[in-house]
């Protein structure tokens, strides 16, 4: 059975692609982007846990 690890990171509008590409190069998959009450964005990511 696959187990997962999760991470969150803030996203800046002008560098969103670069931020997500950096996480993707480390094996992270984007699960969801949430808009916070103040209008900022937070990305939720996951990748298989290395056992």
CORQUIRA-V430175 format. One record per helix or strand. SS is the DSSP state (H for helix, E for strand). FROM is the first residue (numbers start at 1). TO is the last residue. If there is no record, write none. Layout:
SS,FROM,TO
SS,FROM,TO
This chain:
E,4,11
H,13,25
E,29,35
E,41,48
